């Protein structure tokens, strides 16, 4: 079976597995990677960029190597083994179902008027300070997190899986996890986490744009999504979260951004879709989750289609090159034969 078909069947099975099973409560591969990365950090940490670069190379390189070794181990095995490995890797690195469950749990608590339960669950979804938020602010934080994590936890992995197979899936999740661990602008990680943050910006760039495009295509207000993306995305401090959150805001007709609080640090961000959007309501959490799911399946279809198209083009190019080589060889042989007879 061709590699593009292995990818198509594998990632589809992996996403279905995530849809049915979600993330395991114990023994999650990403959690195991996080513990290993924390151990590397304890051994390497210095307030120094070079140490941070080494930390990123060791951790991301190890995850990529595991993926490459796994892919090599099943290369000569039946196609079912290669599909199963791709499916398992996809299920391990995506988190769309858990993202939706956590968002809905917070939305349910807010709808019931239980803000304390919502505050307890909010850290499972994002790094905001829940004690500094009221109900509408928590609803806004959830919608923003659903938008950003649709790119980070799902679409970005699919893009790199399409590019590099199982090693690409694991490498992207490793880079994104490292950014979540050490990539923020705290005194401890301002230098040490620089490399992880920059690498995550690079790795997340294509997935964020695909997520934004899919939100435009799948959202209830396409023109609003395009308008907000073009007008407001550049004002966001993150080059990748900006297009994603702006397109979600425009598609849903809500305002995102503004003043945020992270562990006592207050940030005043630009408002996304401020001119036409309304304040986020609790009901918008469910709308954001549904949009996230539509974006996921649209992104899957796009990645599979592009991977298959590239493979088909490469096959056609190879076939053309072989045909040209055979024609050239026959022409050369005929010319040589005529020359030989003429001399005789």
KOLDREN-13877 format. One record per residue (C-alpha): residue number from 1; x, y, z. Coordinates in Angstrom, 2 decimals. Example, Ala and Ser with C-alpha at 12.3 -4.5 7.8 and 13.67 -1.06 7.14 Angstrom:
BEGIN
<dodo nr="1" east="12.30" north="-4.50" up="7.80"/>
<dodo nr="2" east="13.67" north="-1.06" up="7.14"/>
//
This chain:
BEGIN
<dodo nr="1" east="0.00" north="0.00" up="0.00"/>
<dodo nr="2" east="1.29" north="3.44" up="-0.92"/>
<dodo nr="3" east="2.42" north="5.79" up="1.86"/>
<dodo nr="4" east="-0.29" north="8.34" up="1.11"/>
<dodo nr="5" east="-3.00" north="5.72" up="1.59"/>
<dodo nr="6" east="-1.38" north="4.52" up="4.81"/>
<dodo nr="7" east="-1.49" north="8.09" up="6.06"/>
<dodo nr="8" east="-5.11" north="8.59" up="4.99"/>
<dodo nr="9" east="-6.38" north="5.42" up="6.64"/>
<dodo nr="10" east="-4.18" north="5.82" up="9.71"/>
<dodo nr="11" east="-5.01" north="9.41" up="10.63"/>
<dodo nr="12" east="-8.70" north="8.86" up="9.97"/>
<dodo nr="13" east="-8.69" north="5.83" up="12.28"/>
<dodo nr="14" east="-6.72" north="7.79" up="14.87"/>
<dodo nr="15" east="-9.20" north="10.68" up="14.86"/>
<dodo nr="16" east="-12.11" north="8.27" up="15.13"/>
<dodo nr="17" east="-10.32" north="6.64" up="18.06"/>
<dodo nr="18" east="-9.94" north="10.01" up="19.73"/>
<dodo nr="19" east="-13.60" north="10.77" up="19.07"/>
<dodo nr="20" east="-14.67" north="7.52" up="20.73"/>
<dodo nr="21" east="-12.11" north="7.18" up="23.52"/>
<dodo nr="22" east="-10.70" north="10.62" up="24.20"/>
<dodo nr="23" east="-7.51" north="10.85" up="26.24"/>
<dodo nr="24" east="-6.72" north="8.16" up="28.82"/>
<dodo nr="25" east="-6.87" north="9.33" up="32.43"/>
<dodo nr="26" east="-3.63" north="7.53" up="33.22"/>
<dodo nr="27" east="-0.57" north="6.65" up="31.20"/>
<dodo nr="28" east="-1.04" north="9.20" up="28.44"/>
<dodo nr="29" east="2.01" north="9.25" up="26.12"/>
<dodo nr="30" east="2.09" north="13.06" up="26.10"/>
<dodo nr="31" east="2.10" north="13.12" up="29.91"/>
<dodo nr="32" east="4.99" north="10.65" up="29.87"/>
<dodo nr="33" east="6.86" north="12.92" up="27.48"/>
<dodo nr="34" east="6.16" north="15.86" up="29.77"/>
<dodo nr="35" east="7.67" north="14.04" up="32.75"/>
<dodo nr="36" east="10.75" north="13.16" up="30.72"/>
<dodo nr="37" east="11.08" north="16.76" up="29.51"/>
<dodo nr="38" east="10.79" north="18.00" up="33.10"/>
<dodo nr="39" east="13.61" north="15.65" up="34.12"/>
<dodo nr="40" east="15.78" north="17.01" up="31.30"/>
<dodo nr="41" east="14.96" north="20.53" up="32.44"/>
<dodo nr="42" east="16.06" north="19.75" up="36.01"/>
<dodo nr="43" east="19.37" north="18.51" up="34.68"/>
<dodo nr="44" east="20.02" north="21.32" up="32.19"/>
<dodo nr="45" east="18.34" north="24.46" up="33.49"/>
<dodo nr="46" east="20.35" north="27.64" up="33.55"/>
<dodo nr="47" east="19.19" north="31.17" up="32.87"/>
<dodo nr="48" east="20.74" north="30.84" up="29.44"/>
<dodo nr="49" east="19.49" north="30.53" up="25.86"/>
<dodo nr="50" east="22.09" north="27.96" up="24.88"/>
<dodo nr="51" east="20.89" north="25.59" up="27.60"/>
<dodo nr="52" east="17.34" north="26.11" up="26.40"/>
<dodo nr="53" east="18.35" north="25.28" up="22.83"/>
<dodo nr="54" east="19.96" north="22.06" up="24.07"/>
<dodo nr="55" east="16.84" north="21.20" up="26.06"/>
<dodo nr="56" east="14.67" north="21.67" up="22.97"/>
<dodo nr="57" east="16.97" north="19.62" up="20.75"/>
<dodo nr="58" east="17.20" north="16.75" up="23.22"/>
<dodo nr="59" east="13.46" north="16.50" up="23.90"/>
<dodo nr="60" east="12.09" north="17.19" up="20.43"/>
<dodo nr="61" east="14.87" north="15.15" up="18.84"/>
<dodo nr="62" east="14.10" north="12.16" up="21.04"/>
<dodo nr="63" east="10.40" north="12.24" up="20.16"/>
<dodo nr="64" east="11.21" north="12.49" up="16.45"/>
<dodo nr="65" east="13.67" north="9.61" up="16.72"/>
<dodo nr="66" east="11.07" north="7.41" up="18.41"/>
<dodo nr="67" east="8.68" north="8.11" up="15.54"/>
<dodo nr="68" east="11.35" north="7.41" up="12.93"/>
<dodo nr="69" east="12.36" north="4.13" up="14.57"/>
<dodo nr="70" east="8.74" north="3.05" up="14.81"/>
<dodo nr="71" east="8.13" north="3.85" up="11.15"/>
<dodo nr="72" east="11.27" north="1.98" up="10.15"/>
<dodo nr="73" east="10.27" north="-1.05" up="12.21"/>
<dodo nr="74" east="7.02" north="-1.49" up="10.29"/>
<dodo nr="75" east="8.31" north="-0.46" up="6.87"/>
<dodo nr="76" east="8.59" north="-4.04" up="5.62"/>
<dodo nr="77" east="5.52" north="-5.26" up="7.51"/>
<dodo nr="78" east="2.03" north="-5.62" up="6.02"/>
<dodo nr="79" east="0.12" north="-2.41" up="5.34"/>
<dodo nr="80" east="-2.14" north="-3.05" up="8.32"/>
<dodo nr="81" east="0.81" north="-2.64" up="10.70"/>
<dodo nr="82" east="1.77" north="0.70" up="9.15"/>
<dodo nr="83" east="-1.81" north="1.93" up="9.29"/>
<dodo nr="84" east="-2.08" north="0.81" up="12.92"/>
<dodo nr="85" east="1.10" north="2.67" up="13.88"/>
<dodo nr="86" east="-0.14" north="5.86" up="12.20"/>
<dodo nr="87" east="-3.51" north="5.50" up="13.90"/>
<dodo nr="88" east="-1.92" north="4.96" up="17.32"/>
<dodo nr="89" east="0.39" north="7.96" up="16.87"/>
<dodo nr="90" east="-2.51" north="10.15" up="15.74"/>
<dodo nr="91" east="-4.66" north="9.12" up="18.69"/>
<dodo nr="92" east="-1.75" north="9.79" up="21.06"/>
<dodo nr="93" east="-1.01" north="13.31" up="19.86"/>
<dodo nr="94" east="-4.46" north="14.81" up="19.14"/>
<dodo nr="95" east="-6.77" north="15.97" up="21.89"/>
<dodo nr="96" east="-9.91" north="17.26" up="20.24"/>
<dodo nr="97" east="-12.37" north="15.15" up="22.21"/>
<dodo nr="98" east="-10.91" north="16.03" up="25.60"/>
<dodo nr="99" east="-10.82" north="19.69" up="24.55"/>
<dodo nr="100" east="-14.53" north="19.59" up="23.79"/>
<dodo nr="101" east="-15.38" north="17.71" up="26.99"/>
<dodo nr="102" east="-13.53" north="20.17" up="29.21"/>
<dodo nr="103" east="-15.07" north="23.14" up="27.44"/>
<dodo nr="104" east="-18.57" north="21.71" up="27.79"/>
<dodo nr="105" east="-18.00" north="20.86" up="31.46"/>
<dodo nr="106" east="-17.12" north="24.48" up="32.18"/>
<dodo nr="107" east="-20.04" north="25.67" up="30.06"/>
<dodo nr="108" east="-22.39" north="23.40" up="31.98"/>
<dodo nr="109" east="-21.17" north="24.77" up="35.31"/>
<dodo nr="110" east="-21.57" north="28.34" up="34.12"/>
<dodo nr="111" east="-25.06" north="27.62" up="32.78"/>
<dodo nr="112" east="-26.00" north="26.22" up="36.18"/>
<dodo nr="113" east="-24.64" north="29.35" up="37.89"/>
<dodo nr="114" east="-21.88" north="27.39" up="39.64"/>
<dodo nr="115" east="-18.92" north="29.68" up="39.02"/>
<dodo nr="116" east="-16.78" north="27.97" up="41.66"/>
<dodo nr="117" east="-16.92" north="24.65" up="39.83"/>
<dodo nr="118" east="-16.14" north="26.48" up="36.58"/>
<dodo nr="119" east="-13.12" north="28.10" up="38.25"/>
<dodo nr="120" east="-11.91" north="24.72" up="39.45"/>
<dodo nr="121" east="-12.08" north="23.24" up="35.96"/>
<dodo nr="122" east="-10.74" north="26.20" up="33.98"/>
<dodo nr="123" east="-7.03" north="25.39" up="34.65"/>
<dodo nr="124" east="-7.59" north="22.04" up="32.89"/>
<dodo nr="125" east="-8.18" north="24.00" up="29.71"/>
<dodo nr="126" east="-6.01" north="27.12" up="29.84"/>
<dodo nr="127" east="-3.48" north="28.98" up="31.96"/>
<dodo nr="128" east="-5.70" north="31.90" up="32.98"/>
<dodo nr="129" east="-6.05" north="32.90" up="36.63"/>
<dodo nr="130" east="-9.63" north="31.72" up="37.33"/>
<dodo nr="131" east="-9.99" north="33.77" up="40.52"/>
<dodo nr="132" east="-9.66" north="36.95" up="38.48"/>
<dodo nr="133" east="-12.52" north="36.02" up="36.12"/>
<dodo nr="134" east="-16.28" north="36.27" up="36.38"/>
<dodo nr="135" east="-18.71" north="34.09" up="34.44"/>
<dodo nr="136" east="-18.67" north="35.95" up="31.08"/>
<dodo nr="137" east="-14.88" north="36.27" up="31.24"/>
<dodo nr="138" east="-14.54" north="32.54" up="31.82"/>
<dodo nr="139" east="-16.85" north="31.88" up="28.88"/>
<dodo nr="140" east="-14.63" north="34.07" up="26.72"/>
<dodo nr="141" east="-11.51" north="32.27" up="27.96"/>
<dodo nr="142" east="-13.05" north="28.91" up="27.06"/>
<dodo nr="143" east="-13.95" north="30.00" up="23.53"/>
<dodo nr="144" east="-10.46" north="31.40" up="23.00"/>
<dodo nr="145" east="-8.91" north="28.17" up="24.30"/>
<dodo nr="146" east="-11.12" north="26.03" up="22.06"/>
<dodo nr="147" east="-10.04" north="28.09" up="19.05"/>
<dodo nr="148" east="-6.32" north="28.06" up="19.83"/>
<dodo nr="149" east="-6.20" north="24.41" up="20.84"/>
<dodo nr="150" east="-8.05" north="23.31" up="17.73"/>
<dodo nr="151" east="-4.88" north="24.36" up="15.95"/>
<dodo nr="152" east="-2.38" north="23.26" up="18.60"/>
<dodo nr="153" east="-3.98" north="19.99" up="19.67"/>
<dodo nr="154" east="-5.35" north="18.76" up="16.36"/>
<dodo nr="155" east="-4.78" north="20.53" up="13.06"/>
<dodo nr="156" east="-1.07" north="21.26" up="13.49"/>
<dodo nr="157" east="-0.38" north="17.58" up="14.15"/>
<dodo nr="158" east="-2.36" north="16.55" up="11.05"/>
<dodo nr="159" east="-0.35" north="18.96" up="8.90"/>
<dodo nr="160" east="3.01" north="17.62" up="10.07"/>
<dodo nr="161" east="1.72" north="14.07" up="9.82"/>
<dodo nr="162" east="0.94" north="14.75" up="6.17"/>
<dodo nr="163" east="4.43" north="16.15" up="5.68"/>
<dodo nr="164" east="6.51" north="13.59" up="7.58"/>
<dodo nr="165" east="4.29" north="10.71" up="8.71"/>
<dodo nr="166" east="4.60" north="9.31" up="12.23"/>
<dodo nr="167" east="7.84" north="11.24" up="13.00"/>
<dodo nr="168" east="6.06" north="14.46" up="12.02"/>
<dodo nr="169" east="3.10" north="13.69" up="14.29"/>
<dodo nr="170" east="5.31" north="13.04" up="17.32"/>
<dodo nr="171" east="7.68" north="15.91" up="16.60"/>
<dodo nr="172" east="4.88" north="18.47" up="16.43"/>
<dodo nr="173" east="3.32" north="17.29" up="19.68"/>
<dodo nr="174" east="6.72" north="17.37" up="21.38"/>
<dodo nr="175" east="7.43" north="20.93" up="20.22"/>
<dodo nr="176" east="3.97" north="22.14" up="21.24"/>
<dodo nr="177" east="4.28" north="20.49" up="24.66"/>
<dodo nr="178" east="7.69" north="22.04" up="25.26"/>
<dodo nr="179" east="6.27" north="25.46" up="24.45"/>
<dodo nr="180" east="3.48" north="24.92" up="26.99"/>
<dodo nr="181" east="6.04" north="23.89" up="29.62"/>
<dodo nr="182" east="8.85" north="26.41" up="29.16"/>
<dodo nr="183" east="7.83" north="28.78" up="26.35"/>
<dodo nr="184" east="6.04" north="31.44" up="28.39"/>
<dodo nr="185" east="7.54" north="34.79" up="29.34"/>
<dodo nr="186" east="8.21" north="34.25" up="33.03"/>
<dodo nr="187" east="11.53" north="35.20" up="34.69"/>
<dodo nr="188" east="12.56" north="31.54" up="34.83"/>
<dodo nr="189" east="11.87" north="30.81" up="31.16"/>
<dodo nr="190" east="12.45" north="34.11" up="29.38"/>
<dodo nr="191" east="15.84" north="32.89" up="28.13"/>
<dodo nr="192" east="15.65" north="29.15" up="28.75"/>
<dodo nr="193" east="12.34" north="28.77" up="26.94"/>
<dodo nr="194" east="13.21" north="31.03" up="24.00"/>
<dodo nr="195" east="14.14" north="28.19" up="21.64"/>
<dodo nr="196" east="11.02" north="26.15" up="22.43"/>
<dodo nr="197" east="8.77" north="29.17" up="21.92"/>
<dodo nr="198" east="10.36" north="30.12" up="18.59"/>
<dodo nr="199" east="10.32" north="26.55" up="17.30"/>
<dodo nr="200" east="6.66" north="26.25" up="18.25"/>
<dodo nr="201" east="5.90" north="29.45" up="16.32"/>
<dodo nr="202" east="7.54" north="27.94" up="13.23"/>
<dodo nr="203" east="5.97" north="24.50" up="13.59"/>
<dodo nr="204" east="2.52" north="25.92" up="14.29"/>
<dodo nr="205" east="2.47" north="28.39" up="11.40"/>
<dodo nr="206" east="0.97" north="26.15" up="8.68"/>
<dodo nr="207" east="-1.54" north="24.48" up="11.01"/>
<dodo nr="208" east="-2.77" north="27.83" up="12.32"/>
<dodo nr="209" east="-3.41" north="29.12" up="8.80"/>
<dodo nr="210" east="-5.20" north="25.92" up="7.82"/>
<dodo nr="211" east="-7.30" north="26.17" up="11.00"/>
<dodo nr="212" east="-8.24" north="29.76" up="10.20"/>
<dodo nr="213" east="-9.12" north="28.86" up="6.61"/>
<dodo nr="214" east="-11.24" north="25.93" up="7.79"/>
<dodo nr="215" east="-13.01" north="28.19" up="10.31"/>
<dodo nr="216" east="-13.85" north="30.54" up="7.45"/>
<dodo nr="217" east="-15.19" north="27.67" up="5.35"/>
<dodo nr="218" east="-17.05" north="25.87" up="8.16"/>
<dodo nr="219" east="-18.23" north="28.81" up="10.26"/>
<dodo nr="220" east="-21.72" north="30.30" up="10.25"/>
<dodo nr="221" east="-20.43" north="33.74" up="9.17"/>
<dodo nr="222" east="-17.76" north="33.36" up="6.49"/>
<dodo nr="223" east="-17.49" north="37.04" up="5.65"/>
<dodo nr="224" east="-17.21" north="37.93" up="9.31"/>
<dodo nr="225" east="-14.43" north="35.38" up="9.79"/>
<dodo nr="226" east="-12.43" north="36.74" up="6.86"/>
<dodo nr="227" east="-13.01" north="40.32" up="7.98"/>
<dodo nr="228" east="-11.87" north="39.70" up="11.55"/>
<dodo nr="229" east="-8.84" north="37.68" up="10.41"/>
<dodo nr="230" east="-7.67" north="40.42" up="8.07"/>
<dodo nr="231" east="-8.39" north="43.29" up="10.44"/>
<dodo nr="232" east="-7.35" north="41.98" up="13.85"/>
<dodo nr="233" east="-5.11" north="38.90" up="13.68"/>
<dodo nr="234" east="-1.87" north="40.88" up="13.40"/>
<dodo nr="235" east="-2.62" north="42.72" up="16.65"/>
<dodo nr="236" east="-2.49" north="39.46" up="18.64"/>
<dodo nr="237" east="0.86" north="38.84" up="20.39"/>
<dodo nr="238" east="1.00" north="35.29" up="19.01"/>
<dodo nr="239" east="1.61" north="34.93" up="15.25"/>
<dodo nr="240" east="-0.40" north="31.70" up="15.24"/>
<dodo nr="241" east="-3.14" north="32.25" up="17.81"/>
<dodo nr="242" east="-4.01" north="35.58" up="16.16"/>
<dodo nr="243" east="-5.42" north="34.21" up="12.87"/>
<dodo nr="244" east="-7.14" north="31.30" up="14.64"/>
<dodo nr="245" east="-8.85" north="33.31" up="17.38"/>
<dodo nr="246" east="-9.76" north="36.14" up="15.02"/>
<dodo nr="247" east="-11.35" north="33.80" up="12.48"/>
<dodo nr="248" east="-13.29" north="31.98" up="15.22"/>
<dodo nr="249" east="-14.44" north="35.33" up="16.64"/>
<dodo nr="250" east="-15.67" north="36.51" up="13.25"/>
<dodo nr="251" east="-17.28" north="33.17" up="12.39"/>
<dodo nr="252" east="-19.17" north="33.08" up="15.70"/>
<dodo nr="253" east="-19.97" north="36.81" up="15.75"/>
<dodo nr="254" east="-18.35" north="37.40" up="19.17"/>
<dodo nr="255" east="-15.61" north="39.57" up="20.64"/>
<dodo nr="256" east="-12.45" north="37.88" up="21.90"/>
<dodo nr="257" east="-9.23" north="39.25" up="23.40"/>
<dodo nr="258" east="-8.96" north="42.19" up="25.77"/>
<dodo nr="259" east="-7.53" north="42.14" up="29.28"/>
<dodo nr="260" east="-6.20" north="38.76" up="30.49"/>
<dodo nr="261" east="-4.59" north="37.56" up="33.71"/>
<dodo nr="262" east="-1.94" north="34.84" up="33.85"/>
<dodo nr="263" east="-0.68" north="33.85" up="37.33"/>
<dodo nr="264" east="-0.91" north="37.43" up="38.57"/>
<dodo nr="265" east="0.48" north="38.93" up="35.34"/>
<dodo nr="266" east="-2.03" north="41.13" up="33.54"/>
<dodo nr="267" east="-1.96" north="41.49" up="29.75"/>
<dodo nr="268" east="-3.96" north="44.01" up="27.75"/>
<dodo nr="269" east="-4.49" north="42.49" up="24.33"/>
<dodo nr="270" east="-6.23" north="43.86" up="21.30"/>
<dodo nr="271" east="-9.92" north="43.06" up="20.94"/>
<dodo nr="272" east="-10.68" north="40.65" up="18.09"/>
<dodo nr="273" east="-13.80" north="41.34" up="16.01"/>
<dodo nr="274" east="-14.54" north="44.28" up="18.26"/>
<dodo nr="275" east="-16.51" north="46.38" up="15.81"/>
<dodo nr="276" east="-19.10" north="43.74" up="14.87"/>
<dodo nr="277" east="-18.86" north="41.16" up="17.64"/>
<dodo nr="278" east="-20.92" north="40.89" up="20.80"/>
<dodo nr="279" east="-19.75" north="39.74" up="24.24"/>
<dodo nr="280" east="-19.30" north="35.98" up="24.60"/>
<dodo nr="281" east="-22.21" north="34.13" up="26.19"/>
<dodo nr="282" east="-22.24" north="30.68" up="27.77"/>
<dodo nr="283" east="-24.11" north="29.26" up="24.79"/>
<dodo nr="284" east="-21.19" north="30.28" up="22.55"/>
<dodo nr="285" east="-19.03" north="27.60" up="24.19"/>
<dodo nr="286" east="-21.12" north="24.87" up="22.55"/>
<dodo nr="287" east="-21.03" north="26.75" up="19.23"/>
<dodo nr="288" east="-17.23" north="26.97" up="19.45"/>
<dodo nr="289" east="-16.92" north="23.25" up="20.18"/>
<dodo nr="290" east="-19.09" north="22.38" up="17.19"/>
<dodo nr="291" east="-17.07" north="24.70" up="14.96"/>
<dodo nr="292" east="-13.89" north="23.08" up="16.25"/>
<dodo nr="293" east="-15.16" north="19.66" up="15.21"/>
<dodo nr="294" east="-16.11" north="20.84" up="11.75"/>
<dodo nr="295" east="-12.70" north="22.44" up="11.38"/>
<dodo nr="296" east="-11.02" north="19.18" up="12.46"/>
<dodo nr="297" east="-12.72" north="17.04" up="9.83"/>
<dodo nr="298" east="-12.27" north="19.66" up="7.13"/>
<dodo nr="299" east="-8.57" north="19.87" up="7.99"/>
<dodo nr="300" east="-8.30" north="16.09" up="7.87"/>
<dodo nr="301" east="-9.83" north="16.03" up="4.40"/>
<dodo nr="302" east="-7.50" north="18.79" up="3.24"/>
<dodo nr="303" east="-4.36" north="17.10" up="4.56"/>
<dodo nr="304" east="-5.31" north="13.74" up="3.05"/>
<dodo nr="305" east="-6.19" north="15.32" up="-0.30"/>
<dodo nr="306" east="-2.95" north="17.29" up="-0.48"/>
<dodo nr="307" east="-0.85" north="14.27" up="0.54"/>
<dodo nr="308" east="-2.53" north="12.09" up="-2.11"/>
<dodo nr="309" east="-2.23" north="14.79" up="-4.77"/>
<dodo nr="310" east="1.49" north="15.24" up="-4.08"/>
<dodo nr="311" east="2.01" north="11.48" up="-4.24"/>
<dodo nr="312" east="0.09" north="11.25" up="-7.51"/>
<dodo nr="313" east="2.09" north="14.12" up="-9.00"/>
<dodo nr="314" east="5.36" north="12.52" up="-7.91"/>
<dodo nr="315" east="4.28" north="9.20" up="-9.41"/>
<dodo nr="316" east="3.32" north="10.89" up="-12.68"/>
<dodo nr="317" east="6.63" north="12.75" up="-12.79"/>
<dodo nr="318" east="8.56" north="9.53" up="-12.19"/>
<dodo nr="319" east="6.57" north="7.73" up="-14.87"/>
<dodo nr="320" east="7.21" north="10.55" up="-17.34"/>
<dodo nr="321" east="10.91" north="10.54" up="-16.52"/>
<dodo nr="322" east="11.12" north="6.77" up="-17.06"/>
<dodo nr="323" east="9.23" north="7.01" up="-20.34"/>
<dodo nr="324" east="11.52" north="9.80" up="-21.51"/>
<dodo nr="325" east="14.58" north="7.80" up="-20.49"/>
<dodo nr="326" east="13.37" north="4.72" up="-22.39"/>
<dodo nr="327" east="12.54" north="6.80" up="-25.48"/>
<dodo nr="328" east="15.94" north="8.47" up="-25.35"/>
<dodo nr="329" east="17.65" north="5.10" up="-24.96"/>
<dodo nr="330" east="15.78" north="3.64" up="-27.96"/>
<dodo nr="331" east="16.54" north="6.70" up="-30.07"/>
<dodo nr="332" east="20.22" north="6.54" up="-29.15"/>
<dodo nr="333" east="20.34" north="2.82" up="-29.92"/>
<dodo nr="334" east="18.69" north="3.33" up="-33.34"/>
<dodo nr="335" east="21.04" north="6.19" up="-34.18"/>
<dodo nr="336" east="24.05" north="4.13" up="-33.18"/>
<dodo nr="337" east="22.84" north="1.18" up="-35.27"/>
<dodo nr="338" east="22.33" north="3.38" up="-38.35"/>
<dodo nr="339" east="25.79" north="4.89" up="-37.94"/>
<dodo nr="340" east="27.35" north="1.45" up="-37.65"/>
<dodo nr="341" east="25.61" north="0.17" up="-40.81"/>
<dodo nr="342" east="26.65" north="3.29" up="-42.69"/>
<dodo nr="343" east="30.27" north="2.77" up="-41.82"/>
<dodo nr="344" east="30.06" north="-0.86" up="-42.85"/>
//
